[in-house]
Amino acid sequence: MPPRFRTHRLALATAAVTVGFALAGAVALTAWLAPARAQSGAHGDGHAAMHDIYKNWHPPQNPGTSCCNNSDCRPTRAFVDEDGHWRAWNGSAWLRIPQDRVLPANFAGDGRSHICEKEGFVYCFTPGEIRG
């Protein structure tokens, strides 16, 4: 085979590998960013996808009321602070979750933490699966 054909084949193979890596990187970046967006904690962000679950939630100490007001529940980030209290992100601040507002762990069934909150008042919170 003449040398110019070998060079052309090498260039095509190199281009294919480069495109493959770029595509794999784009897919990985999208997969990494999607969960972060879904758990921004911002008011209303992620509510619609889980509304059918939220509408049946009630504060543990007050089963006659609802946690959900059609837009105040959403996935969030959360952690246990040094005093042993849950803290959840509402999109602008880490809120201390009152113990009487904590639902069972993974109550939403998707492994994420969720909060029902408006203007800093927490109606309900469920911690997600603990991750290390």
Backbone bond lengths (Angstrom), bond angles and torsions (degrees), N, CA, C in turn:
res aa  C-N    CA-C-N  psi(-1)  N-CA   C-N-CA  omega(-1)  CA-C   N-CA-C  phi
1 M - - - 1.453 - - 1.529 107.91 -
2 P 1.351 117.53 133.70 1.462 120.77 179.95 1.533 110.62 -63.59
3 P 1.339 118.33 149.12 1.457 123.00 -177.21 1.526 113.75 -58.38
4 R 1.331 118.46 -33.22 1.466 118.92 -177.34 1.535 111.29 -66.37
5 F 1.354 118.84 -31.23 1.459 121.79 177.93 1.526 110.92 -71.76
6 R 1.344 116.41 -37.94 1.471 119.56 177.55 1.533 110.07 -63.17
7 T 1.316 117.34 -40.98 1.463 121.92 179.34 1.522 110.41 -64.10
8 H 1.337 116.77 -41.48 1.461 121.66 179.47 1.537 110.44 -63.96
9 R 1.330 117.06 -43.58 1.467 120.94 179.15 1.521 110.77 -64.25
10 L 1.330 117.11 -38.66 1.465 121.36 178.27 1.527 110.32 -64.97
11 A 1.321 117.19 -40.17 1.469 121.00 179.24 1.530 110.29 -65.42
12 L 1.328 117.67 -41.98 1.461 120.77 177.72 1.520 111.69 -64.17
13 A 1.307 117.80 -42.23 1.461 121.51 179.22 1.526 110.66 -64.27
14 T 1.333 116.34 -41.79 1.467 120.85 178.63 1.527 110.37 -63.79
15 A 1.314 118.17 -42.10 1.463 122.01 178.97 1.527 111.02 -64.02
16 A 1.318 117.15 -41.60 1.462 120.84 179.51 1.522 111.15 -63.35
17 V 1.323 117.33 -42.07 1.470 121.09 178.64 1.522 109.90 -64.92
18 T 1.331 117.82 -42.62 1.468 122.07 -179.88 1.526 110.80 -62.30
19 V 1.325 117.05 -45.23 1.466 121.08 178.49 1.532 109.61 -63.62
20 G 1.304 117.82 -40.40 1.464 121.35 178.84 1.515 112.02 -61.36
21 F 1.333 116.37 -44.88 1.470 119.81 177.89 1.524 111.32 -64.48
22 A 1.315 117.47 -40.83 1.465 121.06 179.65 1.526 110.54 -63.14
23 L 1.318 116.91 -43.28 1.460 121.35 178.95 1.528 110.92 -64.62
24 A 1.319 117.04 -44.22 1.466 120.85 178.57 1.525 110.39 -62.53
25 G 1.316 117.29 -39.52 1.465 121.06 177.99 1.516 111.80 -64.64
26 A 1.328 117.06 -41.37 1.464 120.64 179.14 1.520 111.17 -64.95
27 V 1.318 117.73 -41.08 1.465 121.96 178.22 1.525 110.25 -64.23
28 A 1.324 116.96 -44.28 1.468 121.22 179.66 1.518 110.96 -63.82
29 L 1.324 117.73 -41.46 1.453 121.33 179.45 1.523 110.92 -64.89
30 T 1.316 117.47 -42.14 1.457 121.49 177.88 1.523 110.43 -62.61
31 A 1.314 117.70 -44.40 1.468 121.02 179.51 1.523 110.85 -64.71
32 W 1.314 117.77 -32.98 1.462 121.27 -179.44 1.530 110.65 -75.52
33 L 1.330 118.38 -38.92 1.453 121.32 -177.28 1.522 113.57 -78.81
34 A 1.313 118.87 -30.53 1.460 121.47 -176.15 1.525 112.78 -58.92
35 P 1.348 120.74 -49.01 1.460 119.36 178.83 1.522 112.55 -63.33
36 A 1.324 118.54 -34.77 1.459 120.55 179.27 1.524 110.06 -63.65
37 R 1.298 117.75 -41.75 1.460 121.92 178.84 1.516 110.09 -65.45
38 A 1.323 117.44 -40.64 1.457 121.21 -177.45 1.523 112.27 -69.22
39 Q 1.313 117.91 -18.85 1.457 120.53 -179.40 1.515 111.20 -117.77
40 S 1.314 117.32 37.42 1.459 120.61 -178.23 1.521 111.24 -67.39
41 G 1.336 117.21 -24.34 1.457 120.91 -177.50 1.515 113.08 81.54
42 A 1.335 117.37 -7.37 1.460 120.75 -179.01 1.523 110.25 -64.29
43 H 1.328 115.61 143.61 1.462 121.72 -176.97 1.531 111.23 -54.00
44 G 1.312 117.21 123.86 1.458 122.96 178.21 1.511 115.45 85.02
45 D 1.343 118.66 -13.82 1.461 121.66 -177.23 1.522 110.58 -73.27
46 G 1.313 117.50 111.13 1.456 122.20 179.25 1.521 114.26 95.49
47 H 1.334 117.23 -0.52 1.464 119.94 -176.64 1.533 112.87 -67.03
48 A 1.302 116.65 -45.82 1.468 120.47 -173.35 1.522 112.71 -57.54
49 A 1.315 117.13 -39.69 1.466 120.64 -177.57 1.521 112.52 -66.78
50 M 1.342 117.44 -24.33 1.468 121.08 -175.81 1.528 112.77 -114.94
51 H 1.324 118.77 6.31 1.462 121.16 -173.38 1.528 113.50 -54.38
52 D 1.315 117.56 -40.05 1.468 119.62 -178.82 1.530 112.01 -61.85
53 I 1.314 117.30 -27.37 1.467 120.97 176.91 1.522 109.70 -82.93
54 Y 1.338 117.52 -46.60 1.463 121.72 -177.14 1.531 112.81 -60.10
55 K 1.308 117.37 -37.32 1.468 119.52 -173.16 1.535 112.85 -62.84
56 N 1.332 117.68 -15.60 1.468 120.95 178.75 1.526 113.37 -99.84
57 W 1.321 117.64 5.13 1.463 120.86 -178.64 1.523 111.19 -85.14
58 H 1.324 115.16 141.83 1.463 122.54 178.82 1.517 108.64 -134.20
59 P 1.353 118.28 144.32 1.462 119.17 175.09 1.528 109.65 -58.05
60 P 1.329 118.28 138.33 1.468 120.86 -176.99 1.533 114.26 -54.27
61 Q 1.328 117.66 -35.62 1.467 120.71 -178.07 1.525 113.65 -90.89
62 N 1.339 116.86 -2.43 1.457 120.07 -176.56 1.526 110.71 -144.75
63 P 1.333 117.59 72.84 1.467 120.72 -175.32 1.530 114.26 -66.44
64 G 1.319 118.57 -9.61 1.459 120.90 179.27 1.518 113.38 -83.19
65 T 1.320 117.70 -4.93 1.466 120.77 179.25 1.524 109.72 -116.97
66 S 1.311 115.55 168.68 1.463 121.00 -179.71 1.523 110.14 -110.11
67 C 1.318 115.76 148.27 1.468 121.01 173.55 1.518 110.90 -81.18
68 C 1.308 116.87 -23.58 1.459 122.79 -170.02 1.520 111.87 -100.61
69 N 1.340 114.86 130.33 1.454 121.18 176.09 1.530 109.48 -122.03
70 N 1.319 115.87 39.44 1.464 124.71 176.46 1.524 116.06 68.73
71 S 1.327 119.73 2.18 1.459 119.67 175.34 1.524 113.23 -162.55
72 D 1.317 118.38 -2.71 1.464 119.50 -172.16 1.530 114.41 -94.83
73 C 1.318 119.48 -2.35 1.466 122.63 178.32 1.518 109.31 -105.52
74 R 1.329 115.20 144.10 1.465 119.39 179.21 1.521 109.81 -168.85
75 P 1.350 117.23 162.36 1.459 120.88 173.11 1.522 109.06 -64.88
76 T 1.322 115.95 150.71 1.460 120.06 -179.70 1.513 110.85 -150.34
77 R 1.322 116.01 172.64 1.460 122.12 171.40 1.519 107.13 -96.95
78 A 1.328 117.03 147.61 1.460 120.13 -178.27 1.519 110.64 -152.92
79 F 1.330 115.18 159.64 1.460 121.10 175.96 1.524 108.44 -154.89
80 V 1.319 115.93 164.69 1.460 121.89 174.71 1.526 106.69 -97.00
81 D 1.341 116.54 125.90 1.464 119.92 -177.92 1.535 111.31 -80.22
82 E 1.328 115.84 179.79 1.469 120.77 -175.86 1.528 112.90 -65.35
83 D 1.334 117.90 -17.60 1.469 121.56 177.29 1.530 112.51 -93.09
84 G 1.339 116.72 1.22 1.462 120.64 178.44 1.519 114.52 86.38
85 H 1.340 117.83 13.49 1.462 121.73 178.84 1.524 110.09 -100.85
86 W 1.319 115.00 145.67 1.458 119.40 174.96 1.520 109.28 -72.36
87 R 1.322 115.55 142.21 1.461 123.96 172.37 1.524 106.51 -126.38
88 A 1.321 116.26 137.62 1.466 121.17 -179.40 1.521 109.45 -132.27
89 W 1.320 115.48 144.74 1.459 123.16 -179.35 1.519 109.56 -85.07
90 N 1.335 117.53 126.92 1.466 120.23 178.95 1.528 112.35 -104.32
91 G 1.320 116.90 12.90 1.455 121.04 179.92 1.513 112.18 103.87
92 S 1.351 116.67 -18.67 1.463 119.28 178.63 1.528 113.16 -140.51
93 A 1.335 118.12 -16.97 1.471 120.36 -178.78 1.527 109.90 -155.04
94 W 1.334 115.47 155.68 1.467 121.21 173.46 1.513 107.59 -85.47
95 L 1.321 116.80 114.62 1.460 121.83 -179.09 1.526 110.78 -93.67
96 R 1.324 116.59 138.67 1.467 121.57 172.76 1.525 106.72 -79.41
97 I 1.319 115.85 127.37 1.460 120.84 -176.62 1.536 109.46 -90.96
98 P 1.335 117.64 120.47 1.468 119.13 175.77 1.537 110.18 -62.52
99 Q 1.307 116.72 137.27 1.466 121.19 -176.94 1.531 112.57 -56.42
100 D 1.340 116.94 -34.01 1.467 119.28 -178.31 1.523 113.10 -76.47
101 R 1.337 117.46 2.99 1.472 122.23 176.93 1.526 112.46 -110.49
102 V 1.326 116.56 2.27 1.464 120.86 -176.64 1.529 110.13 -88.16
103 L 1.317 115.60 121.58 1.467 123.15 174.72 1.522 108.66 -86.75
104 P 1.331 118.19 169.28 1.476 119.76 177.44 1.531 111.89 -57.47
105 A 1.314 115.83 152.43 1.469 121.89 178.99 1.524 111.01 -58.53
106 N 1.321 115.23 142.43 1.464 124.20 178.69 1.529 112.06 52.89
107 F 1.311 116.53 37.82 1.465 122.68 -179.52 1.529 111.92 -62.10
108 A 1.337 116.36 -27.29 1.471 120.58 178.71 1.523 111.74 -79.98
109 G 1.333 116.62 -18.04 1.461 120.33 176.69 1.515 115.92 80.64
110 D 1.344 117.75 9.42 1.465 119.15 -178.84 1.528 113.01 -116.19
111 G 1.331 116.74 6.43 1.458 120.87 177.17 1.516 114.87 83.95
112 R 1.340 117.67 -5.79 1.465 120.99 -178.82 1.524 111.17 -100.86
113 S 1.335 115.50 159.09 1.461 120.81 171.73 1.518 108.29 -80.38
114 H 1.337 116.12 148.72 1.465 121.58 179.02 1.520 108.73 -137.29
115 I 1.324 115.27 147.78 1.461 120.95 178.42 1.524 109.30 -132.80
116 C 1.321 116.02 141.74 1.463 122.94 169.34 1.523 104.02 -113.43
117 E 1.331 116.60 112.05 1.456 121.72 -170.31 1.506 110.02 -154.22
118 K 1.323 116.25 147.06 1.464 120.92 173.36 1.523 108.22 -145.17
119 E 1.325 115.38 127.14 1.459 123.20 177.84 1.526 112.52 52.25
120 G 1.341 116.49 38.36 1.458 121.73 176.61 1.515 115.20 88.75
121 F 1.327 118.09 -9.60 1.462 120.76 178.29 1.531 108.78 -91.18
122 V 1.314 116.54 121.91 1.463 122.04 -177.46 1.523 109.35 -92.00
123 Y 1.328 115.60 122.09 1.462 120.97 176.19 1.528 110.31 -88.50
124 C 1.340 116.90 -46.05 1.460 123.06 179.21 1.518 109.26 -152.27
125 F 1.311 114.74 155.04 1.455 121.66 175.89 1.523 107.98 -149.18
126 T 1.320 116.16 137.99 1.464 120.86 172.56 1.518 108.57 -128.78
127 P 1.339 115.99 124.46 1.467 117.99 176.61 1.517 111.09 -72.79
128 G 1.301 115.24 147.77 1.461 120.21 175.88 1.513 110.66 -85.00
129 E 1.320 115.41 -166.14 1.455 120.53 176.47 1.520 109.06 -68.84
130 I 1.305 117.11 137.67 1.457 121.54 179.33 1.531 108.52 -72.76
131 R 1.326 115.39 127.46 1.472 121.12 179.20 1.512 107.89 -119.02
132 G 1.322 116.16 141.36 1.471 120.52 -176.74 1.475 115.94 -81.39
